[in-house]
């Protein structure tokens, strides 16, 4: 820059600007002319009310407290029963909004956007706060970007044993988080609590994840035990409906809530310091029939309420399906011992190898105890009336798994067929794969599953299916078993199957139909039936069983506190309607029944 | 009989550079004493920041300086990054540089209009405010807002540039360089401007150093000091630029320094666009803002604003919210240690343009 020229100054130079008199002005004459608005413009909000889940993260991040979560039903009806959602939607007060769009950045569903429109006038001050919605017809401007976002969309990688390593033994295949990984995973949590709705036990998930993030594992387990007495077990085998609801699922990976739970419990040798405080003794006695998750849950909570509890368990080990059904590679014995030991340490008496109806009479229990809790579960395999299933090499999944898990069975034949497409079938198939590897080094062996359901509707969880595929399990989806084929010596040669036309009929009811002309034979010498389980009420005397009411789906009818139609008899676990067939719902209705029994014992009913 | 009288130049006086007031004592039309009277804008920025998550302050910090909000975002982001030990991606450094220089350009064009306005030439004010608007449109393209960009945030920048944005910037620079000739003709080379500003409100080199002046005031007094050179941040270390200096330290010199820097900034943007990596991430992976605890510690991050050194002193106690944030705005020093002194002896007609020439930005005083 030549400073001299400026120093000199001039009288005439300013006259050069006279030329502008003849130029067109560069101003935009609104509203005759429109000025284009930037594509990323941060104007008034737009929200897709159907996509929005009312998680409230926009409200939490808003620096101006401009967002409140409100019921939108008077502006537009929404589906209030939407899964994993709160029936509220954000309302923005534009008197406060600073248009920073942090709410948009933090929106986990991507429903909230900002529009290109900023112009809104009204003489009414109250008119500047509304529930933004798509019907207002604004054009989207600033939207989310999955590359640059304050949300941590990617989950921590969980280390697990490689398929060829894990097949060699029944060692636990998921290795668990390291402290650092757990902290990082816990850091992802936004604390919105949508997950709590998915959990049947409504565990205090944001709180215990926060405690893990703070490095206070004791506090974390304390929160867990309030609603779930088997947190370490659930940290391994839970069906984790919480994760299915996690808000991160829409734009990234859900938080590994289950494995965080496992991490926190693994850090504690025992739960002595974190157990719920016991109330003074009431002198009341409760009998719990069945030592499964529901029975244990009810027993623990009843003990903390001051009642004395005895659990009657027919097997040599408490834990129900956890102890007998779930394979060792998913749930090791030491974890069962730790958590069931904790319940015992609270003062719960567990009578093993005691069968009601044989060793102890059900009527005696009713007389001896102030209340009885039925948590017998579905401990018998369901048969499908397959032609030839009376052969000794056709077994029930539940028996097979029990033999392997607690009776030490390690023998297996070379070619095994598993009937079923659920998680239990996967457990069986993967157990068989391990046994075959141990016995034969997987040489010349096969394990095949047959399921009515095709891939898209297979009831097993995707991770179980993937795990089974990795371990070499062969799937035959959409084939239905027809009959067992025997060779001339009476040994099983294979299973004849027919192609499935459809599994559900037009009314979405289970009603499979087959193409009778499309048949094939799956060769194998051992068949495990894994098509469901059922209960057995034979221990209850006839006249009393008649008084027990059942629901249309043949589950035991209970009221909201878990009490059956027989006063003083409560029921829970898999035999009631609220169960979803997993441990966590059994734990949940065990807790609910404990509250019900406590009310009953205190005569509040 | 009282020889002097007091005059209140209030916050809505057209000659005051913002929401601020001045109490001056005059004898005839000569200033005997001047006292700045801030407080109209005080929104407790620094205190408010302590109650918010680090990321939430993004909505607050640009408001510390309206004409040039990006310096706050950059200094704040740099302070947080320093505490967290985050290194931002290369492309983000260049984008920050371009945005900061563009903000400087926007600020100087607006300032030129302000100076011309206080000297009675409103034509330039209309021109330059109009030309600044084109810069604001460029900001709007990348971040969606014209004034409060909230574009630079801890970890990098909030979005990548839009396709073709660099070309729009370059064509804006070409346009503005042409316009600057007319600016010079009508105003800076105008003898009236020279007569009104030469020798007015002199801050000598010694005074500037003693009073803690930074930025154009210091450069106009002959000290080549600039944070971009002395303590480079963003991508300034990769750019080739000179620090302009003059020796007189008067109103005229300060105006010239700014005019000079305006041209420098335009050249720096061109350089940065040329050198910027064409692809790559623009934001580092940052922790969840609701749980993004910043490690315990304290730091001071500074940038060169259009007015001088602008810094954020930040103390973290290891939680998700800052324990203390203090903002060092250049205008605070320039008002209370410099303006109050140099106004003494000036004529009333020069008070307004002296304030503008010192570039007093009231939000930086009221934090």
Interface residues (C-beta under 8 A of the other chain):
Chain A: X1 X3 X5 X6 X7 X8 X9 X10 X11 X13 X14 X16 X17 X20 X26 X27 X37 X38 X39 X40 X41 X42 X60 X61 X62 X63 X64 X98 X99 X100 X101 X102 X105 X106 X114 X141 X142 X145 X147 X148 X150 X151 X152 X186 X187 X188 X189 X190 X191 X210 X213
Chain B: X52 X53 X55 X56 X57 X58 X59 X60 X123 X130 X137 X140 X141 X142 X143 X144 X145 X148 X150 X156 X158 X159 X160 X162 X182 X184 X185 X186 X187 X188 X189 X190 X191 X193 X194 X195 X244 X246 X256 X259 X260 X263 X281 X282 X283 X285 X286 X287 X288 X289 X290 X291 X292
